[in-house]
Amino acid sequence: MESCVGCCSSNCAGGHVVASQTLYGGTHALLTHFLPRACNITTSFVDIRDLEMVKEAIVEGRTNVLYFESISNPTLTVANIPELSRIAHEKGVTVVVDNTFAPLVLSPVKLGADVVVHSISKYISGAADIIAGAVCGPASLVNSMMDLHQGSLMLLGPTMNPKVAFELAERLPHLGLRMKEHCKRALEYGTRMTKLGLKVMYPGLEDHPDHVLIKSMANKEYGYGGILCVDMETEERANRLMNVLQNFTQFGFMAVSLGYYETLMSCSGSSTSSELNNEEKELAGISPGLVRMSIGYNGSLEQKWSQLDKALSKMPF
Ligand SMILES: Cc1ncc(COP(=O)(O)O)c(C=O)c1O
């Protein structure tokens, strides 16, 4: 019998999560494989765009948490945070939102969520040199996680190094400026790439299925996120494009992180979503040729565009 690793504060009484089927691969693996085994916590995965499906999956008295990403990794589906929160709260369920892709762009708590989690390793760090995370929620929750005798943060070791915390505090004042520039360039490049005939996914584009939704929720002065995706249809074509962009025109780097000042590119299906099996990837809408680009702000917009444009002109479409 597997022994308990003590990751929950409920004596392994178990629990039930309803989660989006489109989540970062590590989170998907945690919910699918680790939590059922180690904590008796099970998850039902749903398409969060289908509010009826979400409603049906939440079982009053059994479900504890509704979990989703505000802008999903990597498909850039936008969650209807007010409606999802309303549905969950009607059944007494806590809404936890991973806002890693959209710090400052979206404010999930203002939109109805209860708890917001962030990978700080991404935009908030901004320099790809820190691995950290944050759980933001009501004092009662945070205090319970820090409880001397029972708290998972207190007992399992993820307390942040104070030197790292200080360094991050020094970077927060310019997070807003950085986000604005990431978002501005993602929108500009997405618009231009669409005009060139590429299959671009970016919620800031008017033809994105969630454009009206994100417009209704976004904090006005920031834009619609700094990640854009282009579907190259096959992994081979995705790798060819990234190779030209990195090694011939120096537009960006092949790397699985995001939120850096340089553009970072990855083929999600074979990297940050490789934990999902083929069926799960299909359900999540991840094409094998999906290239995720975290748009950087190093150099001028036009100089970087010329590098992107040059690479695209080398690709047979
Ligand atoms: C949406 C999202 N959440 C969480 C994580 C995990 O972040 P970390 O690498 O800081 O553990 C990632 C990593 O890519 C992510 O994209």
PDBQT file of the ligand as one rigid body, heavy atoms in Angstrom, charges set to zero:
ROOT
HETATM    1  C1  LIG A 401       0.261  27.564 -16.444  1.00  0.00    +0.000 C 
HETATM    2  C2  LIG A 401       1.412  26.996 -15.654  1.00  0.00    +0.000 A 
HETATM    3  N1  LIG A 401       1.257  26.744 -14.357  1.00  0.00    +0.000 NA
HETATM    4  C3  LIG A 401       2.259  26.238 -13.608  1.00  0.00    +0.000 A 
HETATM    5  C4  LIG A 401       3.479  25.949 -14.163  1.00  0.00    +0.000 A 
HETATM    6  C5  LIG A 401       4.560  25.372 -13.269  1.00  0.00    +0.000 C 
HETATM    7  O1  LIG A 401       5.550  26.290 -13.080  1.00  0.00    +0.000 OA
HETATM    8  P1  LIG A 401       6.962  26.009 -12.370  1.00  0.00    +0.000 P 
HETATM    9  O2  LIG A 401       7.860  25.572 -13.478  1.00  0.00    +0.000 OA
HETATM   10  O3  LIG A 401       7.342  27.327 -11.809  1.00  0.00    +0.000 OA
HETATM   11  O4  LIG A 401       6.732  24.948 -11.365  1.00  0.00    +0.000 OA
HETATM   12  C6  LIG A 401       3.695  26.193 -15.510  1.00  0.00    +0.000 A 
HETATM   13  C7  LIG A 401       4.974  25.873 -16.135  1.00  0.00    +0.000 C 
HETATM   14  O5  LIG A 401       5.171  25.953 -17.325  1.00  0.00    +0.000 OA
HETATM   15  C8  LIG A 401       2.634  26.736 -16.279  1.00  0.00    +0.000 A 
HETATM   16  O6  LIG A 401       2.776  26.997 -17.594  1.00  0.00    +0.000 OA
ENDROOT
TORSDOF 0
